[in-house]
């Protein structure tokens, strides 16, 4: 297992992270899985044996049940692992039961610590943007939690680039605790993050944690052109994340994943995960599994090294066109580009020879 620095922090995290949205199976989250305590313990065992040190959950997963199961599953081995969780979504009734207010964040953190049965959270993440709460209030609350010893590091998730930059400005200007990571959706099927979120991470020193790196199973190799949707998948259960805007392009990507996988004697899922681990700023992939067999297969991706030719084929079949102003920058600003700029524009410039 490889360990990468999480942004500009001194924290080292495994390139694979166990995501626990499948723990609990309560309410709408039943569509993602229903792992119980015994199954969770076995998954934690498998991950620790493979060298994984980061485990990710959220208070909203199965209305807190996921955190409770994680707490049971890690009992007696807290020092071997890092716990990441998130807050923002509704966990109680009333107008203040959601959001990133000081009131909600501090109550949410205390509740998560109780459910997880731990004394501190290693990475506490803002699960989604809150356009009503001033960021000064949100980051003062996070700073308080860090100074109280309840949180070690903070991050954001599902923010737009301007949201992240505004948050960093507020944190820096007020000398509040600064985010070290952002958790985003980023796959061969959905490469929108390359437009701004990846360059931002490179420029500002944020580590990327990638949620649903197999696009909700769409890149597992089970979804093929002309074949029915397999039983027991999220898509069959009408789980709508991520949306599929171009089904034919998705199938083109899957065909190459399957072809490379067959030649290498590995699964298409492993190839998709290995490709993501070659991308700039990526620190760890948050993998979740409905079954132990799926988890065992995904864990093997940590050791898979793709050839430049294989990476190039996957890049080519999945690369989206440049949006404005990036296509203009590729033509008119190529003489003065930073490494962050080149993470997006470089492949297009090299291909076009402009």
Buried (B, 14 or more C-beta within 10 A) or exposed (E): EEBBBBBEBEBBBBBBBBBBBBBBBBEEBEBBBBBBBEBBBBBBEBBBEBBBBBBBBBBBBBBBBBBBBBBBBBEEEBEEBBBBBBBBBEBEEEEEBBBBBBEBBBBBBEBBBEBBBBEBBBBBBBBBBBEEBEBEBBBBBBBBBBEEEBBBBBBBBBBEBEBBBBBBEBBEEEEBBBBBBBBBBBBBBBBBBBBBBBBBBBBBBBBBBBBBBBBBBBBBBBBBEEEEBEEEBBBEBEBEEBEBEEEEBBBBBBBBBBBBBEEBEBBBBBBBBBBBBBBBBBBBBBBBBBBBEBBEBBBBBBEBEBEEEBBEBBBEBBBEEBEEEBBEBBBEEBEEBEEBBBBBBBBBBEEEEE
